[in-house]
Amino acid sequence: MSGERPRPSGPPTISEVAAEAGVGRATAARTLGGYGHVSPELKERVLAAAEKLGYRANALARSMSTGVSHTLGVIVADIGNPFFAGVVRGICDTSRARSFDTLVLSTYEKLDEEIAATNVLIDKRVDGMIIASAAVDRSTVSHIRTALDRGIPVVLVDRAVSSLELDAVVIDNREAAREAVETLITAGHRRIGFIWGPPVEKAPATRRELIAAASRNLWTDGERLRGYLDALDDAGIPFDPELVMVGPKVEERATQEVARMLALPQRATALFCTENDAVTGALRAVKARKLSYPRDVSLIGFDDSAWAAVMDPPLTMIEQPVHQLGSKTAEVLLDILEGAVPRHERHTLRARLIVRSSVAPPPASP
């Protein structure tokens, strides 16, 4: 029988790696933690022993000793949403290529969840954060300021927050919305419904109140509504609050609001839907009234997807460069971590209108 003692169960320790390499524990710790000076010869022996024993460094302990975790924290509204899934994929691909890991948390558009997620990432000692924030004004950004005060750089993705001087990477939501509504106007429509408006009980009577209500929710909501109104203004079409969805931002509410718009004495002949759930809700309402698109009502949606292309007829949609959005955001943050001076700049990417078959001239007698 061999005289060797079997090693204890569980992962190998730094002390065991040191014994295997024939060096002191401090030398093994410096080598595996990536700090301090170790001669090339001893470093090679420690790394060989670690590989032989299957030693895996404790990333949190290493970050505590070096101040660097090589990890980015990412906070998005809903990782199950295809839009945010694409954004996170872009972040992960770019960070991995530059030897950074990512920690992703979902907040479901709830500010208290975002605050909790930010605190988790601070405790995990991430090097930087990317946040799709639900914060809208100075009173709701204290958690982001806490991260900045801890020396953790933050870059915003998809949404800007006017009260924070930070780099933000966003889509040209206002211009994309304007182009979509202009397409409907060019086809002859004057009664165009805006689906996914501010979550208030009653539509404000004035444009100013409407924009203020939308902007109190999310930056993207306000930008898309402004684009809708820009297109109406350019065409000389009066704003009608009856054609703006209000209430909870859920598919069922979109169905109710579209049904209401289709029942007006001068009903909507076209619909601009600014979220995928808004598109689904609108289609349900159109079908329930035994109407069809684009014969009876035209429709354009935000967030192009594979299902939109295989609908019958296929839907005209705004395509957002989601992977590029995530990748660019990661690049901006990683550049800051590598020494670049934050520019506090809004980096704007262009969306694209994918024209298919869901837009036609309005019916003669809607």
C-alpha positions as CSV (number, residue, x, y, z in Angstrom):
1,M,0.0,0.0,0.0
2,S,1.1,3.5,-0.7
3,G,2.2,5.6,2.3
4,E,0.4,8.7,0.9
5,R,-2.5,10.0,2.8
6,P,-5.7,10.5,0.9
7,R,-6.5,14.2,0.6
8,P,-9.6,15.5,2.4
9,S,-12.8,15.7,0.3
10,G,-13.8,19.1,-1.1
11,P,-12.0,21.6,-3.3
12,P,-8.2,21.9,-2.9
13,T,-7.0,24.8,-0.7
14,I,-4.2,27.3,-1.3
15,S,-2.2,25.5,1.4
16,E,-2.4,22.2,-0.5
17,V,-1.3,24.0,-3.7
18,A,1.6,25.5,-1.8
19,A,2.6,22.1,-0.5
20,E,2.4,20.5,-3.9
21,A,4.5,23.2,-5.4
22,G,7.0,23.2,-2.6
23,V,6.5,26.9,-1.8
24,G,5.2,29.0,1.1
25,R,1.5,29.7,1.4
26,A,2.0,33.4,0.9
27,T,3.8,32.8,-2.4
28,A,0.9,30.5,-3.6
29,A,-1.6,33.1,-2.5
30,R,0.1,36.0,-4.4
31,T,0.4,33.8,-7.5
32,L,-3.2,32.6,-7.5
33,G,-4.6,36.0,-6.4
34,G,-2.7,37.9,-9.1
35,Y,-1.1,40.5,-6.8
36,G,2.4,41.2,-5.5
37,H,5.7,39.9,-7.0
38,V,6.5,36.2,-7.6
39,S,9.5,35.0,-9.6
40,P,8.7,33.4,-13.0
41,E,10.1,30.1,-11.8
42,L,8.0,29.9,-8.6
43,K,4.9,31.2,-10.4
44,E,5.2,28.4,-13.0
45,R,5.5,25.8,-10.2
46,V,2.4,27.1,-8.4
47,L,0.3,27.3,-11.5
48,A,1.3,23.7,-12.5
49,A,0.4,22.5,-9.0
50,A,-3.0,24.3,-9.1
51,E,-3.8,22.7,-12.4
52,K,-2.8,19.3,-11.2
53,L,-5.0,19.6,-8.1
54,G,-7.9,21.2,-9.9
55,Y,-7.7,24.4,-7.8
56,R,-10.2,27.1,-8.7
57,A,-9.5,30.6,-7.3
58,N,-12.2,32.3,-5.3
59,A,-13.1,35.3,-7.4
60,L,-14.6,37.3,-4.6
61,A,-11.6,36.8,-2.3
62,R,-9.3,37.7,-5.2
63,S,-11.3,40.9,-5.9
64,M,-11.0,41.8,-2.2
65,S,-7.2,41.6,-2.3
66,T,-6.7,43.1,-5.8
67,G,-9.7,45.5,-6.1
68,V,-10.5,44.0,-9.5
69,S,-13.1,41.3,-10.1
70,H,-13.1,41.3,-14.0
71,T,-16.9,41.3,-13.7
72,L,-19.6,43.6,-15.1
73,G,-23.0,43.9,-13.4
74,V,-25.9,44.2,-15.7
75,I,-29.4,45.3,-14.6
76,V,-32.3,45.0,-17.1
77,A,-36.0,45.1,-16.9
78,D,-36.8,41.6,-18.0
79,I,-34.2,39.1,-19.3
80,G,-37.2,37.0,-20.6
81,N,-38.1,39.9,-23.0
82,P,-36.5,39.2,-26.4
83,F,-35.3,42.8,-26.6
84,F,-33.3,42.6,-23.4
85,A,-32.2,39.1,-24.1
86,G,-30.6,40.5,-27.3
87,V,-29.0,43.4,-25.4
88,V,-27.5,41.1,-22.8
89,R,-26.1,38.8,-25.5
90,G,-24.3,41.8,-27.0
91,I,-23.0,42.8,-23.6
92,C,-21.8,39.3,-22.8
93,D,-20.1,38.7,-26.2
94,T,-18.2,41.9,-26.0
95,S,-17.2,41.6,-22.3
96,R,-16.1,38.0,-22.8
97,A,-13.9,39.0,-25.7
98,R,-12.1,41.4,-23.3
99,S,-11.8,38.8,-20.5
100,F,-14.7,40.1,-18.3
101,D,-17.6,38.0,-16.9
102,T,-21.1,39.4,-16.5
103,L,-23.7,39.1,-13.7
104,V,-27.2,39.8,-14.9
105,L,-30.2,40.7,-12.8
106,S,-33.9,41.5,-13.8
107,T,-36.0,44.2,-12.1
108,Y,-39.4,43.9,-13.9
109,E,-39.5,47.7,-14.3
110,K,-39.8,48.1,-10.5
111,L,-37.6,50.7,-8.9
112,D,-37.3,48.9,-5.5
113,E,-36.1,45.8,-7.4
114,E,-33.5,47.9,-9.2
115,I,-32.3,49.4,-5.9
116,A,-31.9,45.9,-4.5
117,A,-30.1,44.7,-7.6
118,T,-27.7,47.6,-7.4
119,N,-26.9,46.8,-3.8
120,V,-26.3,43.1,-4.7
121,L,-23.8,44.1,-7.4
122,I,-22.0,46.5,-5.1
123,D,-21.7,43.7,-2.5
124,K,-20.3,41.4,-5.3
125,R,-17.6,44.0,-6.0
126,V,-18.3,44.3,-9.7
127,D,-15.9,46.6,-11.6
128,G,-18.7,48.4,-13.4
129,M,-22.5,48.4,-14.0
130,I,-24.7,48.6,-17.0
131,I,-28.3,49.6,-16.1
132,A,-31.6,49.9,-18.0
133,S,-33.0,52.1,-15.4
134,A,-36.6,52.7,-14.3
135,A,-35.4,55.9,-12.6
136,V,-37.0,59.1,-14.1
137,D,-35.8,62.0,-12.1
138,R,-33.5,63.3,-9.4
139,S,-35.5,61.7,-6.6
140,T,-35.1,58.2,-7.9
141,V,-31.4,57.9,-8.6
142,S,-29.8,57.7,-5.2
143,H,-28.9,54.0,-5.7
144,I,-27.0,54.9,-8.9
145,R,-25.2,57.7,-7.1
146,T,-24.2,55.2,-4.3
147,A,-22.5,53.0,-6.9
148,L,-20.7,56.0,-8.4
149,D,-19.6,57.1,-4.9
150,R,-18.1,53.6,-4.3
151,G,-16.0,54.2,-7.4
152,I,-18.1,51.9,-9.7
153,P,-18.6,53.4,-13.1
154,V,-22.1,53.2,-14.5
155,V,-23.3,53.3,-18.1
156,L,-27.0,53.5,-19.0
157,V,-28.5,51.3,-21.7
158,D,-31.7,51.8,-23.7
159,R,-32.8,54.6,-21.3
160,A,-31.4,58.0,-20.5
161,V,-31.9,59.7,-17.1
162,S,-31.7,63.5,-17.5
163,S,-30.7,64.1,-13.8
164,L,-27.5,62.0,-14.2
165,E,-24.4,63.0,-16.1
166,L,-23.5,59.5,-17.4
167,D,-22.7,57.9,-20.6
168,A,-25.8,56.3,-22.1
169,V,-26.3,54.1,-25.2
170,V,-29.8,54.4,-26.7
171,I,-31.9,54.0,-29.8
172,D,-33.2,56.9,-31.8
173,N,-36.7,56.2,-30.5
174,R,-38.1,59.6,-31.5
175,E,-36.9,59.5,-35.0
176,A,-38.0,55.8,-35.4
177,A,-41.5,56.6,-34.2
178,R,-41.7,59.7,-36.5
179,E,-40.7,57.6,-39.5
180,A,-43.3,54.9,-38.7
181,V,-46.1,57.3,-38.3
182,E,-45.1,59.3,-41.4
183,T,-45.4,56.0,-43.3
184,L,-49.0,55.6,-42.1
185,I,-49.7,59.2,-43.0
186,T,-48.2,58.8,-46.5
187,A,-50.6,55.9,-47.1
188,G,-53.5,58.3,-46.4
189,H,-54.2,57.8,-42.7
190,R,-55.3,60.6,-40.5
191,R,-56.8,58.7,-37.5
192,I,-53.8,56.9,-36.1
193,G,-53.9,55.3,-32.7
194,F,-50.8,55.3,-30.4
195,I,-50.8,52.0,-28.5
196,W,-48.8,51.8,-25.2
197,G,-49.2,55.3,-23.8
198,P,-48.7,56.6,-20.3
199,P,-50.1,54.5,-17.4
200,V,-52.7,57.0,-16.2
201,E,-56.4,56.6,-15.8
202,K,-57.5,59.2,-18.3
203,A,-55.7,60.6,-21.3
204,P,-54.5,64.2,-20.7
205,A,-56.3,66.7,-22.8
206,T,-53.2,68.6,-23.9
207,R,-50.1,67.5,-25.7
208,R,-47.9,69.0,-22.9
209,E,-49.7,67.1,-20.2
210,L,-49.6,63.9,-22.3
211,I,-45.8,64.1,-22.8
212,A,-45.2,64.9,-19.2
213,A,-47.3,61.8,-18.1
214,A,-45.4,59.6,-20.5
215,S,-42.0,60.9,-19.4
216,R,-42.8,60.2,-15.8
217,N,-42.8,56.5,-16.6
218,L,-39.8,55.7,-18.9
219,W,-37.6,57.8,-21.1
220,T,-38.3,55.6,-24.1
221,D,-42.1,56.1,-23.7
222,G,-41.7,59.9,-23.8
223,E,-39.4,59.7,-26.9
224,R,-41.7,57.5,-28.9
225,L,-44.7,59.6,-28.1
226,R,-42.8,62.8,-29.1
227,G,-42.0,61.1,-32.5
228,Y,-45.7,60.3,-33.0
229,L,-46.7,63.9,-32.3
230,D,-43.9,65.2,-34.5
231,A,-45.3,63.3,-37.5
232,L,-48.8,64.6,-36.8
233,D,-47.5,68.1,-36.6
234,D,-45.5,67.9,-39.8
235,A,-48.7,66.7,-41.6
236,G,-51.0,69.3,-40.0
237,I,-53.0,66.6,-38.3
238,P,-54.7,67.7,-35.0
239,F,-53.8,65.7,-31.9
240,D,-56.7,63.7,-30.5
241,P,-56.3,62.3,-27.0
242,E,-59.0,59.7,-27.8
243,L,-56.4,58.0,-30.0
244,V,-53.7,57.5,-27.3
245,M,-53.8,54.4,-25.1
246,V,-53.7,55.0,-21.4
247,G,-53.8,52.7,-18.4
248,P,-51.7,49.7,-17.3
249,K,-49.0,48.7,-19.8
250,V,-50.2,45.1,-20.3
251,E,-51.5,43.2,-23.4
252,E,-55.1,43.0,-22.0
253,R,-55.2,46.8,-21.7
254,A,-53.9,47.3,-25.2
255,T,-56.8,45.1,-26.5
256,Q,-59.3,47.1,-24.6
257,E,-58.0,50.4,-25.8
258,V,-57.7,49.4,-29.4
259,A,-61.3,48.1,-29.2
260,R,-62.4,51.5,-27.9
261,M,-60.5,53.3,-30.7
262,L,-62.1,51.0,-33.3
263,A,-65.6,51.8,-31.9
264,L,-65.2,55.6,-32.1
265,P,-67.6,57.5,-34.4
266,Q,-64.5,58.5,-36.4
267,R,-62.5,55.3,-35.7
268,A,-58.8,54.7,-35.9
269,T,-57.8,53.4,-39.4
270,A,-54.2,52.8,-38.4
271,L,-52.3,51.7,-35.2
272,F,-48.8,52.5,-34.1
273,C,-47.8,49.9,-31.4
274,T,-44.6,50.7,-29.5
275,E,-44.1,47.3,-27.8
276,N,-44.6,43.6,-28.8
277,D,-47.3,43.1,-26.2
278,A,-49.1,46.2,-27.7
279,V,-48.9,44.6,-31.1
280,T,-50.4,41.3,-29.8
281,G,-53.2,43.2,-27.9
282,A,-54.0,45.3,-31.0
283,L,-54.3,42.2,-33.2
284,R,-56.6,40.6,-30.7
285,A,-58.9,43.6,-30.8
286,V,-58.9,43.8,-34.6
287,K,-59.8,40.1,-34.8
288,A,-62.5,40.4,-32.2
289,R,-64.3,43.1,-34.3
290,K,-64.0,40.8,-37.3
291,L,-61.8,43.2,-39.1
292,S,-58.5,42.4,-40.9
293,Y,-55.3,44.2,-41.5
294,P,-54.3,46.0,-43.7
295,R,-57.7,46.1,-45.5
296,D,-59.6,47.6,-42.5
297,V,-56.8,48.9,-40.3
298,S,-53.1,49.3,-40.9
299,L,-50.5,48.5,-38.3
300,I,-46.8,49.2,-37.5
301,G,-45.1,47.8,-34.4
302,F,-41.8,48.2,-32.5
303,D,-39.3,45.4,-32.0
304,D,-39.1,43.3,-35.1
305,S,-39.0,39.6,-34.6
306,A,-39.2,36.3,-36.5
307,W,-42.9,35.9,-35.7
308,A,-43.7,39.3,-37.3
309,A,-42.2,38.1,-40.6
310,V,-44.2,34.9,-40.7
311,M,-47.6,36.5,-39.9
312,D,-50.2,36.5,-42.7
313,P,-49.8,39.2,-43.9
314,P,-46.3,39.9,-42.5
315,L,-46.1,42.9,-40.2
316,T,-44.2,46.2,-40.9
317,M,-42.0,46.6,-37.9
318,I,-39.2,48.8,-36.4
319,E,-36.1,46.8,-36.0
320,Q,-33.8,47.8,-33.1
321,P,-30.1,46.9,-33.3
322,V,-30.3,45.1,-29.9
323,H,-27.0,43.2,-30.1
324,Q,-25.2,46.3,-31.2
325,L,-26.9,48.2,-28.4
326,G,-25.5,45.8,-25.8
327,S,-22.1,45.5,-27.5
328,K,-21.6,49.3,-27.7
329,T,-22.7,49.8,-24.1
330,A,-20.1,47.2,-22.9
331,E,-17.4,48.8,-25.0
332,V,-18.1,52.2,-23.5
333,L,-17.9,50.8,-19.9
334,L,-14.9,48.6,-20.6
335,D,-13.0,51.6,-22.1
336,I,-13.8,53.6,-18.9
337,L,-12.5,50.7,-16.8
338,E,-9.3,50.6,-18.9
339,G,-8.6,54.3,-18.3
340,A,-10.8,56.3,-20.7
341,V,-12.3,59.5,-19.3
342,P,-16.1,59.2,-19.1
343,R,-17.6,61.6,-21.7
344,H,-21.1,61.8,-20.2
345,E,-22.3,61.4,-23.8
346,R,-25.5,60.0,-25.2
347,H,-24.5,57.4,-27.9
348,T,-27.4,57.0,-30.3
349,L,-27.9,54.0,-32.6
350,R,-30.3,54.1,-35.5
351,A,-33.3,51.8,-35.7
352,R,-34.7,50.6,-39.1
353,L,-38.2,50.4,-40.4
354,I,-38.8,46.9,-42.0
355,V,-41.5,47.5,-44.6
356,R,-43.7,44.4,-45.2
357,S,-47.5,44.1,-45.8
358,S,-49.4,45.5,-42.9
359,V,-49.9,49.1,-44.2
360,A,-52.4,50.0,-46.9
361,P,-54.6,53.1,-47.7
362,P,-57.5,53.6,-45.3
363,P,-60.9,52.0,-46.2
364,A,-63.3,54.3,-48.1
365,S,-65.9,54.2,-45.2
366,P,-64.2,53.2,-42.0
